[in-house]
């Protein structure tokens, strides 16, 4: 039965940036489909809250692993700890990220480096560390979180836009290289969703109006609407899909 292909029973998923926003919603979706979860983020308080909510709602095993993904030693320690707890990692959702806003003419090196160290450097080295054990098992699903801005440009977030463009290309490169090991690498590219990162835009009447009028559905997305794409890419239902950016943007890129 086709719906069975979407089940994630007996799978273990590692979700970075899993304490809030998009990461937390995707983690919930994976657990609802049957996966056990390892959640990581820098904020232990956010993680504990997410662990309690997801575990109570789904009955799945959910464990928190606080970590700073800008530190390569912490990445190695994180993967070792998850393997020690669960035995393996079947699914990686590479979601951790940050954003700094400023006009490009005023953008500092510190702002640039902070975004790049988390959004693209951290994402690559987490994928690398997870893939090393996926290669040994001959299978795995890696889901990077790209962005609508992987395809378009907007002002005042040059580092974020560059990092998400890089995620799109990194996804394709890893997909081609790791297919021989049975690893699918894809990306979800969200459009404008209601999250803490987009709150400044939501609260700016002019920018909010521009965004809503540009989206064919004429509204912001809800993070719950990203669950389906994530579960599909994490499941056997997408076994012949790799190297793809799946835009979940309310039709923005179709216009």
C-alpha positions as a printed Julia matrix, in Angstrom:
255×3 Matrix{Float64}:
  0.0    0.0     0.0
  1.39   3.38   -1.0
  0.74   5.02    2.37
  3.01   2.44    3.98
  5.9    3.91    1.98
  5.5    7.16    3.88
  5.86   5.52    7.31
  9.08   6.12    9.23
  8.75   3.4    11.86
 12.1    2.2    13.23
 13.9    5.2    11.67
 16.03   7.65   13.64
 16.07  11.3    12.56
 18.53  13.97   13.63
 17.05  17.46   13.31
 19.36  20.44   13.76
 17.83  23.68   14.96
 15.0   21.52   16.25
 14.0   23.63   19.23
 11.72  26.11   17.5
 10.18  27.31   14.25
 10.63  25.25   11.1
 12.93  22.7    12.71
 10.5   21.97   15.51
  7.58  21.58   13.09
  9.57  19.22   10.85
 10.64  17.17   13.87
  7.01  16.86   14.91
  6.04  15.68   11.43
  8.76  13.02   11.38
  7.71  11.74   14.81
  4.06  11.68   13.75
  5.16   9.44   10.85
  6.86   7.06   13.29
 10.48   8.23   13.62
 12.44   8.54   16.83
 14.2   11.88   17.17
 17.52  13.38   18.14
 17.08  17.15   18.42
 19.96  19.58   18.56
 20.23  23.33   19.01
 22.27  25.78   21.06
 19.39  26.61   23.41
 18.83  23.77   25.86
 15.62  25.37   27.17
 14.06  25.37   23.68
 15.16  21.78   23.16
 13.66  20.55   26.41
 10.37  22.23   25.59
 10.34  20.64   22.11
 11.26  17.22   23.51
  8.4   17.36   26.01
  5.84  18.51   23.43
  6.79  16.09   20.66
  7.23  13.13   22.97
  3.88  13.7    24.67
  2.07  14.17   21.35
  3.54  11.22   19.45
  4.81   8.75   22.02
  8.12   8.49   20.14
 11.54   8.57   21.76
 12.83  12.14   21.6
 16.24  13.09   23.04
 17.91  16.5    23.22
 21.57  17.07   22.31
 22.62  20.71   22.83
 25.47  21.62   20.49
 27.17  24.55   18.76
 27.42  23.56   15.11
 30.05  26.2    14.38
 32.49  24.03   16.38
 33.69  20.99   14.42
 34.65  19.14   17.6
 31.1   19.59   18.91
 29.72  18.22   15.63
 31.82  15.08   16.01
 30.77  14.73   19.64
 27.12  15.25   18.69
 27.11  12.46   16.11
 28.94  10.12   18.5
 26.38  10.84   21.22
 23.42  10.25   18.89
 24.9    6.96   17.66
 25.56   5.9    21.24
 21.93   6.61   22.14
 20.14   5.26   19.07
 22.68   3.05   17.29
 22.33   4.76   13.91
 20.98   7.8    12.04
 18.65   7.2     9.1
 17.54  10.77    8.43
 19.25  14.13    8.78
 17.27  17.36    8.61
 19.91  20.07    8.24
 17.87  23.01    9.48
 20.04  25.07   11.85
 20.51  28.6    10.61
 20.62  32.28   11.42
 20.11  35.63    9.7
 21.59  39.13   10.04
 19.91  42.1     8.39
 21.7   45.25    7.22
 22.25  47.16    3.97
 24.97  45.5     1.91
 27.09  48.68    2.01
 27.12  48.48    5.81
 27.35  44.69    6.26
 30.24  43.79    8.57
 32.64  40.86    8.33
 31.39  39.64   11.71
 27.78  39.57   10.49
 28.83  37.74    7.3
 30.97  35.18    9.09
 28.3   34.39   11.7
 25.72  33.55    9.04
 28.09  31.56    6.87
 29.56  29.57    9.75
 26.13  28.23   10.71
 24.13  28.18    7.5
 26.62  26.64    5.07
 29.79  25.59    6.91
 27.89  23.94    9.75
 25.43  22.32    7.37
 28.2   20.75    5.29
 30.16  19.33    8.2
 27.06  17.93    9.9
 26.1   16.25    6.61
 29.63  14.92    6.23
 29.7   13.47    9.75
 26.27  11.83    9.38
 27.02  10.53    5.89
 30.12   8.7     7.11
 27.94   6.31    9.09
 25.25   6.24    6.36
 27.9    5.05    3.88
 28.67   2.1     6.15
 24.95   1.17    6.2
 24.41   1.76    2.47
 21.41   4.06    2.91
 20.27   7.38    4.31
 18.17  10.47    3.72
 19.62  13.98    4.04
 17.23  16.9     3.84
 18.82  20.34    3.75
 16.74  23.42    4.45
 17.3   25.88    1.64
 15.05  28.87    0.96
 13.03  30.73   -1.61
 16.14  32.92   -1.58
 18.1   30.05   -3.09
 16.42  31.18   -6.33
 15.71  34.9    -5.91
 17.38  37.94   -4.36
 16.05  40.42   -1.82
 17.78  43.36   -0.13
 19.42  43.63    3.29
 20.34  39.95    3.83
 23.34  39.34    1.54
 24.96  36.62    3.67
 21.72  34.72    4.21
 20.9   34.83    0.49
 24.42  33.68   -0.42
 24.32  30.88    2.15
 20.97  29.57    0.93
 22.13  29.7    -2.68
 25.1   27.66   -1.5
 22.81  25.13    0.19
 21.05  24.57   -3.12
 24.3   23.83   -4.94
 25.71  21.79   -2.04
 22.58  19.64   -2.14
 23.13  18.85   -5.82
 26.83  18.16   -5.37
 26.37  15.78   -2.44
 23.44  14.05   -4.16
 25.57  13.21   -7.18
 28.57  12.08   -5.11
 26.7   10.04   -2.49
 24.09   8.32   -4.66
 26.54   5.43   -5.11
 26.23   4.85   -1.35
 22.43   4.73   -1.35
 22.1    8.23    0.16
 19.4   10.6    -1.07
 20.22  14.3    -0.64
 17.46  16.84   -1.25
 16.41  20.24    0.04
 13.2   21.93    1.05
 13.1   25.59    0.04
 10.49  27.37    2.15
  8.99  30.67    1.06
  7.69  33.19    3.57
  6.55  31.43    6.74
  5.58  32.84   10.1
  8.69  32.28   12.25
 10.84  34.3    14.64
 13.25  35.0    11.76
 10.52  36.64    9.67
  8.88  38.57   12.5
 10.53  41.88   11.48
  8.93  41.5     8.04
  5.56  40.52    9.46
  5.59  43.61   11.69
  6.61  45.98    8.88
  3.31  47.03    7.23
  4.94  47.87    3.89
  7.03  44.71    3.59
  4.2   42.54    4.92
  1.85  43.91    2.26
  4.41  43.38   -0.52
  4.93  39.75    0.52
  1.25  38.88    0.86
  0.42  40.48   -2.48
  3.28  38.61   -4.19
  2.23  35.15   -2.92
 -0.61  33.69   -5.07
 -2.35  32.4    -1.92
 -2.11  35.95   -0.47
 -0.95  34.81    2.96
  2.06  33.71    4.94
  2.79  30.01    5.24
  2.3   28.08    8.45
  5.26  25.9     9.46
  2.89  22.93    9.76
  2.57  23.08    5.97
  6.2   21.98    5.61
  5.69  18.61    7.31
  4.42  16.78    4.24
  7.43  17.58    2.06
  9.8   16.56    4.85
  8.1   13.23    5.56
  8.0   12.45    1.84
 11.71  13.18    1.37
 12.58  11.2     4.52
 10.54   8.16    3.47
 10.75   5.33    0.96
  8.14   7.16   -1.13
 10.96   9.38   -2.49
 13.5    6.6    -3.1
 14.34   7.78   -6.65
 14.41  11.5    -5.8
 17.78  13.13   -5.18
 19.48  16.45   -5.83
 16.19  18.34   -5.82
 15.09  21.63   -4.27
 11.42  21.37   -3.35
  9.98  24.88   -3.19
  7.17  25.21   -0.64
  6.46  28.85   -1.27
  2.74  29.32   -1.9
  3.43  29.7    -5.62
  5.93  32.57   -5.41
  8.4   31.02   -7.87
  5.57  30.1   -10.28
  4.68  33.74  -10.98
